[in-house]
């Protein structure tokens, strides 16, 4: 009996261990789902669970580090990568990720050491080599950078980014001739990459060849019409060419894309001041001061404008603020004296004039005696001011330059910011997505959150969804979008709690279809696709006419298939950073499938799985259309699925069905245009893209430009 009891305990412990293993694998897989779909806060919660359960595993530390890098928590990412490598010192990706974290924290030697260690395992890895070259540049070791570029070009001779990055290095060294040669080569190799034109325009601007700079910026804007920096730079070029209206139009465009852009607001205020549009200039400086309350140049310009418009009291208030910060700024005293005269304060005006006179006389004595004249700027800005004295740009100043004497100069990006952006634009993953890859507009989904988009501001409407929301069957209002927003930490907690609440409802009433639907959406939002699918299955079992459940079940199946395909093919997942480094992490491996126990070759099994999944998804969209033929998003999503299968003829039919029901459906025009281009129907494809651009999808214009070329 005792032996039997011991054996039973051993079996129970094995069973519990097996359960924990399966559970841990599942949580890790869900966390990777969340990471793949850029839901970083949520993914960290899952990786935390795995680490608490099995702290000896290396993988969850690595994946958590990737999430932290994308949240700019570089120190946390470095620590996680170190913990990962302590557990598995042969994981090249962890050296790569730690290199990015260290590079982001300006530990360039540490980053270079990590990239070299990673290259021992993944020889000639392009991303690591590019990042290492940039790290050498950042530490001003140009010889080391040149050697790295030689290795990079030998390993990847047809990669245009090599020339862009090296050109940026030569520009930083001051060798504009070599930089120009590299930029020309990069553009010859890839004439559709906007940052190449943007960077070459900087060289032409520095050489005062404004016509060529303007031509390059025009091209950059055609290729990427949503990049603010190109408009700001073109505004500066146009200003140098005395085209004030054109410069203002560029700043208008930037503010249309980003109403809080400080450079565009300040510069437009100055230009409006110059052309006599004083009231609207004041409005721009009002916004600048709301966003940056210590911008004393904006105060001074607004003071001058208030004086011009007769608001002498307001002008004096602004002059007071400026002179309190810059007590040696003589023009401020004279200007305030004029405002006081207008208000009849002769004594106050005389006092300001005498104060300015005494300061000016003291300055003359100091110069005569050989003493250094104190800067009119506050002591905190003397460093920046002195650095800019050597600039030959007499009518511009850097954004961080606080020398009040330059109050009426147009603002340009700081040299440091410009230097970083040159490498960012050349090697960041998502920029490449925008300018090189041509992707379909993604599938639509019924959810609670979406990303704001000021340009593409269409409100997606469906009577089906509106009627459902009127029932108030769920805790939150459903919306339809193809641009989902990642959950915040608070939202993650809300939806986990909501899952528990719906589970309690279901335990009381196992036939509550709305509770299953609400829990399915919660599971979907926390990236637990398997659990979401089980609940959607239950909804359609209880309510065979539940269009929303069929639709979202198809979407979730497609998401799950996307994720598994990316692992199956070991595709690269691009993750941008803010430091000019690339992040290309390959998520090898995938969730195991029962089909793997079959003796069929793996590729054949995978093909059958894909075909089966496609069939299930198609059936769900077919059912949606059968139940509600006016639900245009089912046609759109089914068309996307057919494009993935390269069945463009059937996809075009579905996009057309959607457009006939909603003639303002921008995404359907865009995707139909791409499908038609894939079939060689160029004229109708371009016509569709033109309509999509008109309706707000600005990337359409970039593709049209390429096709016209």
TISE-888168 format. One record per residue (C-alpha): x, y, z. Coordinates in steps of 0.1 Angstrom, whole numbers, padded with zeros to 4 digits, always signed. Last residue first. Layout:
<pts>
XYZ/...
</pts>
This chain:
<pts>
+0087+0563-0638/+0049+0566-0639/+0047+0534-0618/+0071+0547-0592/+0052+0580-0589/+0019+0561-0586/+0033+0541-0557/+0044+0572-0538/+0010+0588-0545/-0008+0558-0529/+0011+0563-0497/-0012+0593-0491/-0043+0572-0483/-0068+0600-0477/-0097+0598-0501/-0078+0615-0530/-0050+0591-0525/-0074+0561-0528/-0088+0577-0560/-0053+0580-0575/-0046+0544-0564/-0077+0532-0583/-0067+0552-0614/-0032+0538-0612/-0045+0502-0612/-0069+0510-0640/-0040+0522-0662/-0016+0495-0651/-0036+0464-0656/-0006+0441-0654/-0023+0416-0631/-0002+0427-0601/-0011+0463-0610/-0048+0453-0608/-0042+0439-0573/-0024+0470-0562/-0052+0492-0574/-0078+0469-0558/-0059+0474-0526/-0060+0512-0528/-0096+0514-0540/-0107+0490-0512/-0088+0511-0486/-0105+0543-0497/-0141+0531-0494/-0159+0562-0505/-0181+0544-0531/-0195+0521-0503/-0217+0493-0517/-0202+0494-0551/-0168+0497-0535/-0172+0466-0515/-0184+0445-0545/-0154+0459-0565/-0130+0448-0537/-0146+0414-0539/-0143+0411-0577/-0107+0424-0575/-0099+0396-0550/-0114+0370-0574/-0091+0381-0602/-0061+0385-0579/-0060+0349-0567/-0025+0353-0555/-0033+0333-0523/-0025+0364-0502/-0046+0384-0526/-0075+0360-0519/-0072+0367-0482/-0072+0404-0489/-0103+0400-0510/-0120+0381-0481/-0112+0410-0458/-0127+0435-0482/-0158+0415-0489/-0164+0410-0452/-0158+0447-0446/-0186+0456-0470/-0214+0443-0447/-0242+0449-0472/-0247+0412-0480/-0256+0404-0443/-0262+0367-0436/-0247+0354-0468/-0219+0379-0467/-0210+0369-0431/-0212+0332-0441/-0189+0336-0470/-0165+0355-0446/-0166+0325-0422/-0161+0300-0450/-0131+0319-0463/-0114+0317-0429/-0120+0280-0426/-0107+0274-0462/-0076+0295-0456/-0069+0275-0424/-0072+0242-0443/-0049+0254-0471/-0024+0266-0446/-0025+0233-0427/-0021+0213-0459/+0009+0234-0469/+0024+0229-0434/+0019+0191-0436/+0035+0190-0471/+0065+0211-0458/+0070+0188-0428/+0071+0156-0449/+0043+0132-0440/+0049+0109-0410/+0023+0126-0388/+0033+0137-0354/+0036+0172-0367/-0001+0173-0374/-0007+0178-0337/+0008+0213-0340/+0037+0229-0321/+0037+0266-0317/+0065+0281-0338/+0103+0281-0342/+0124+0311-0352/+0114+0346-0343/+0139+0365-0364/+0147+0399-0349/+0156+0427-0372/+0162+0458-0351/+0181+0485-0369/+0199+0513-0352/+0197+0551-0357/+0188+0558-0322/+0151+0560-0319/+0143+0524-0325/+0123+0506-0351/+0113+0469-0350/+0114+0449-0382/+0104+0412-0379/+0125+0390-0402/+0109+0358-0414/+0118+0325-0399/+0096+0308-0425/+0076+0289-0400/+0078+0317-0374/+0063+0342-0398/+0038+0317-0410/+0027+0310-0374/+0021+0347-0368/+0002+0352-0400/-0019+0321-0394/-0029+0333-0359/-0038+0367-0374/-0059+0349-0401/-0077+0328-0375/-0083+0359-0355/-0098+0377-0384/-0120+0348-0394/-0133+0345-0359/-0139+0382-0359/-0162+0380-0389/-0181+0348-0378/-0187+0363-0343/-0199+0396-0357/-0222+0379-0381/-0241+0360-0353/-0267+0341-0374/-0259+0307-0359/-0264+0320-0324/-0256+0293-0297/-0231+0274-0319/-0220+0307-0335/-0212+0320-0300/-0195+0288-0289/-0171+0289-0318/-0163+0325-0310/-0154+0314-0275/-0131+0286-0286/-0115+0310-0311/-0107+0336-0284/-0091+0309-0262/-0068+0299-0291/-0061+0336-0299/-0048+0347-0266/-0036+0381-0279/-0049+0401-0249/-0073+0419-0272/-0085+0386-0287/-0091+0372-0252/-0112+0403-0244/-0131+0399-0277/-0138+0363-0270/-0150+0372-0235/-0175+0397-0248/-0187+0371-0274/-0190+0344-0248/-0210+0367-0225/-0232+0377-0254/-0240+0341-0261/-0252+0334-0226/-0260+0297-0229/-0237+0285-0200/-0257+0308-0176/-0242+0311-0141/-0208+0298-0151/-0210+0320-0182/-0216+0351-0161/-0186+0343-0139/-0165+0338-0170/-0176+0372-0183/-0164+0387-0150/-0130+0369-0151/-0124+0379-0187/-0133+0415-0178/-0106+0415-0151/-0081+0405-0177/-0095+0432-0200/-0092+0459-0174/-0056+0449-0164/-0045+0451-0201/-0063+0485-0204/-0044+0499-0175/-0010+0487-0189/-0019+0503-0223/-0032+0482-0251/-0018+0484-0286/-0040+0503-0311/-0056+0486-0341/-0054+0501-0375/-0079+0483-0397/-0109+0496-0379/-0145+0487-0369/-0158+0499-0336/-0175+0481-0308/-0188+0501-0278/-0178+0488-0244/-0193+0466-0217/-0211+0444-0242/-0248+0438-0250/-0255+0475-0253/-0283+0467-0278/-0276+0500-0296/-0240+0487-0301/-0254+0458-0322/-0275+0481-0344/-0244+0503-0350/-0223+0472-0359/-0248+0460-0384/-0254+0495-0397/-0217+0497-0405/-0196+0528-0404/-0159+0536-0406/-0152+0572-0398/-0127+0584-0424/-0099+0605-0409/-0069+0593-0429/-0048+0624-0424/-0054+0629-0387/-0049+0592-0378/-0057+0581-0343/-0049+0544-0335/-0079+0522-0328/-0095+0506-0298/-0127+0486-0289/-0126+0459-0315/-0143+0446-0347/-0115+0440-0373/-0105+0451-0407/-0078+0436-0428/-0046+0455-0437/-0041+0480-0465/-0020+0460-0489/+0018+0464-0488/+0043+0480-0511/+0077+0477-0495/+0103+0503-0502/+0093+0537-0488/+0069+0529-0459/+0084+0496-0449/+0119+0510-0452/+0109+0537-0427/+0096+0510-0405/+0129+0493-0402/+0152+0521-0394/+0185+0521-0413/+0187+0551-0435/+0162+0573-0418/+0177+0567-0384/+0213+0573-0396/+0205+0607-0410/+0181+0614-0381/+0210+0611-0356/+0230+0638-0374/+0200+0661-0378/+0193+0658-0341/+0229+0666-0333/+0230+0695-0357/+0198+0708-0342/+0169+0711-0365/+0163+0745-0381/+0146+0776-0367/+0141+0807-0388/+0158+0838-0374/+0140+0867-0358/+0150+0860-0322/+0187+0855-0330/+0198+0881-0304/+0180+0860-0278/+0207+0834-0279/+0187+0802-0270/+0202+0779-0296/+0184+0745-0290/+0164+0748-0322/+0194+0757-0343/+0194+0792-0358/+0188+0806-0392/+0192+0839-0410/+0230+0844-0409/+0238+0807-0417/+0275+0812-0417/+0278+0794-0384/+0308+0802-0364/+0288+0820-0337/+0267+0789-0333/+0289+0772-0307/+0291+0804-0288/+0253+0806-0285/+0249+0770-0274/+0274+0774-0246/+0261+0808-0236/+0226+0795-0232/+0225+0788-0194/+0243+0820-0188/+0214+0840-0201/+0219+0855-0235/+0231+0891-0240/+0266+0877-0237/+0289+0894-0214/+0316+0914-0232/+0350+0902-0224/+0372+0927-0207/+0398+0944-0228/+0395+0978-0211/+0379+0993-0242/+0355+0964-0245/+0345+0968-0209/+0341+1005-0213/+0319+1000-0243/+0297+0975-0224/+0293+0999-0196/+0281+1026-0221/+0256+1001-0235/+0243+0991-0201/+0240+1028-0191/+0221+1036-0223/+0197+1006-0219/+0189+1016-0184/+0184+1053-0195/+0160+1042-0222/+0141+1019-0199/+0138+1047-0172/+0127+1072-0198/+0099+1049-0210/+0087+1043-0174/+0086+1081-0168/+0068+1087-0201/+0040+1062-0192/+0015+1076-0217/+0004+1041-0230/+0021+1047-0263/+0052+1058-0245/+0052+1026-0225/+0053+1006-0258/+0082+1026-0271/+0101+1021-0238/+0095+0983-0241/+0111+0983-0275/+0142+1003-0263/+0145+0980-0232/+0142+0948-0253/+0167+0960-0279/+0193+0961-0250/+0192+0925-0240/+0213+0927-0209/+0186+0916-0184/+0178+0884-0205/+0154+0863-0183/+0136+0892-0166/+0140+0911-0199/+0120+0885-0218/+0092+0883-0193/+0089+0920-0190/+0088+0924-0228/+0059+0900-0229/+0039+0920-0204/+0048+0952-0222/+0034+0938-0255/+0002+0928-0238/-0002+0964-0225/+0006+0979-0258/-0020+0958-0278/-0019+0982-0308/-0015+0956-0335/+0022+0965-0341/+0029+0965-0303/+0013+0930-0301/+0035+0919-0329/+0067+0931-0312/+0056+0914-0280/+0048+0882-0299/+0083+0882-0313/+0098+0887-0278/+0076+0860-0262/+0085+0836-0291/+0122+0843-0285/+0116+0837-0248/+0105+0801-0254/+0100+0791-0217/+0063+0782-0220/+0069+0756-0247/+0037+0741-0259/+0014+0769-0249/+0041+0793-0259/+0044+0779-0294/+0006+0780-0297/+0005+0817-0288/+0033+0823-0313/+0012+0809-0341/-0018+0830-0331/+0003+0861-0329/+0014+0854-0366/-0023+0852-0374/-0029+0886-0361/+0002+0901-0377/-0002+0890-0414/+0023+0917-0424/+0044+0897-0448/+0074+0895-0424/+0052+0887-0393/+0035+0859-0413/+0070+0846-0420/+0080+0847-0384/+0049+0830-0372/+0053+0803-0399/+0088+0797-0385/+0076+0793-0349/+0047+0770-0358/+0068+0749-0382/+0096+0745-0356/+0072+0738-0328/+0051+0710-0344/+0019+0709-0324/-0005+0708-0353/+0012+0678-0368/+0000+0668-0403/-0018+0701-0410/+0010+0719-0392/+0035+0703-0415/+0015+0713-0446/+0011+0749-0434/+0049+0750-0428/+0053+0741-0465/+0028+0767-0476/+0047+0793-0456/+0079+0785-0475/+0060+0788-0508/+0046+0821-0498/+0081+0833-0487/+0098+0824-0519/+0129+0845-0514/+0152+0816-0525/+0166+0813-0490/+0130+0810-0478/+0123+0783-0504/+0152+0763-0490/+0140+0767-0455/+0104+0757-0464/+0119+0727-0482/+0137+0717-0450/+0105+0719-0430/+0085+0701-0457/+0111+0673-0457/+0112+0670-0420/+0074+0665-0417/+0075+0631-0435/+0039+0624-0447/+0044+0629-0484/+0070+0601-0487/+0079+0595-0524/+0066+0628-0536/+0081+0645-0506/+0115+0631-0513/+0113+0641-0550/+0104+0677-0541/+0132+0677-0515/+0157+0666-0542/+0145+0693-0566/+0147+0720-0539/+0182+0710-0530/+0192+0711-0567/+0178+0747-0570/+0193+0758-0537/+0229+0751-0546/+0241+0769-0515/+0268+0742-0509/+0252+0736-0475/+0218+0733-0492/+0232+0709-0518/+0245+0687-0490/+0212+0688-0471/+0194+0679-0503/+0214+0647-0505/+0200+0637-0472/+0164+0642-0483/+0170+0625-0516/+0183+0594-0499/+0156+0597-0473/+0129+0592-0500/+0139+0557-0512/+0125+0552-0547/+0157+0556-0568/+0174+0526-0552/+0207+0517-0568/+0212+0550-0586/+0200+0568-0554/+0226+0550-0533/+0253+0558-0558/+0244+0595-0558/+0244+0595-0520/+0278+0579-0520/+0293+0605-0544/+0277+0633-0525/+0293+0622-0493/+0327+0619-0509/+0325+0655-0521/+0309+0667-0488/+0339+0657-0467/+0329+0675-0435/+0334+0645-0413/+0297+0645-0406/+0291+0645-0443/+0315+0616-0448/+0295+0596-0421/+0262+0604-0438/+0276+0592-0471/+0287+0560-0453/+0252+0554-0441/+0236+0561-0475/+0262+0540-0493/+0256+0510-0472/+0219+0516-0474/+0220+0507-0511/+0227+0471-0505/+0240+0455-0536/+0275+0448-0524/+0264+0429-0492/+0294+0410-0478/+0321+0432-0494/+0301+0463-0488/+0297+0454-0451/+0333+0446-0445/+0344+0478-0462/+0317+0497-0442/+0332+0482-0410/+0367+0494-0420/+0353+0529-0427/+0336+0529-0393/+0368+0520-0375/+0386+0548-0392/+0357+0572-0384/+0360+0566-0347/+0338+0596-0337/+0319+0575-0310/+0287+0579-0330/+0305+0569-0362/+0318+0537-0347/+0283+0529-0334/+0269+0535-0369/+0293+0509-0383/+0283+0485-0356/+0246+0490-0364/+0252+0483-0401/+0272+0452-0393/+0245+0439-0369/+0218+0445-0395/+0237+0428-0423/+0246+0396-0405/+0279+0388-0423/+0286+0359-0399/+0258+0350-0375/+0275+0332-0345/+0308+0352-0344/+0287+0382-0357/+0269+0382-0323/+0302+0387-0305/+0312+0415-0328/+0278+0431-0323/+0281+0428-0285/+0316+0444-0285/+0304+0472-0307/+0275+0479-0283/+0298+0479-0252/+0322+0503-0270/+0293+0525-0280/+0277+0529-0245/+0256+0558-0258/+0224+0546-0240/+0208+0537-0273/+0240+0519-0283/+0238+0498-0251/+0202+0488-0259/+0210+0481-0295/+0240+0460-0285/+0219+0441-0260/+0195+0432-0288/+0223+0419-0310/+0240+0400-0282/+0205+0385-0275/+0200+0376-0312/+0232+0356-0312/+0220+0332-0286/+0251+0311-0277/+0256+0323-0241/+0223+0307-0230/+0214+0312-0193/+0238+0340-0186/+0230+0352-0221/+0193+0357-0212/+0201+0375-0179/+0224+0398-0199/+0197+0404-0224/+0173+0412-0196/+0197+0437-0180/+0203+0454-0213/+0165+0456-0219/+0159+0472-0185/+0185+0498-0192/+0171+0505-0227/+0135+0511-0216/+0126+0529-0248/+0093+0510-0251/+0105+0492-0282/+0136+0483-0264/+0115+0469-0235/+0096+0446-0259/+0128+0432-0273/+0142+0427-0237/+0110+0408-0228/+0116+0385-0257/+0152+0379-0246/+0143+0373-0210/+0115+0349-0221/+0139+0329-0241/+0166+0321-0215/+0147+0298-0193/+0160+0294-0157/+0134+0316-0142/+0106+0291-0149/+0073+0302-0133/+0082+0337-0125/+0100+0341-0158/+0069+0327-0177/+0045+0351-0159/+0068+0380-0166/+0069+0371-0203/+0031+0373-0203/+0030+0408-0187/+0058+0419-0210/+0037+0410-0240/+0009+0433-0228/+0031+0463-0226/+0046+0455-0260/+0015+0451-0282/+0035+0453-0314/+0016+0425-0332/+0046+0402-0331/+0051+0410-0294/+0015+0401-0285/+0018+0368-0304/+0052+0363-0286/+0034+0367-0253/+0008+0342-0264/+0035+0317-0272/+0052+0322-0239/+0019+0317-0221/+0013+0285-0241/+0047+0271-0234/+0043+0279-0197/+0009+0261-0196/+0022+0230-0213/+0052+0228-0189/+0030+0235-0159/+0006+0206-0170/+0036+0183-0175/+0049+0191-0140/+0015+0186-0125/+0012+0152-0142/+0047+0142-0131/+0038+0152-0096/+0006+0132-0097/+0025+0101-0111/+0051+0104-0083/+0023+0107-0057/+0006+0076-0071/+0039+0057-0070/+0044+0067-0034/+0009+0056-0025/+0014+0023-0043/+0046+0017-0025/+0029+0024+0009/+0000+0000+0000/
</pts>
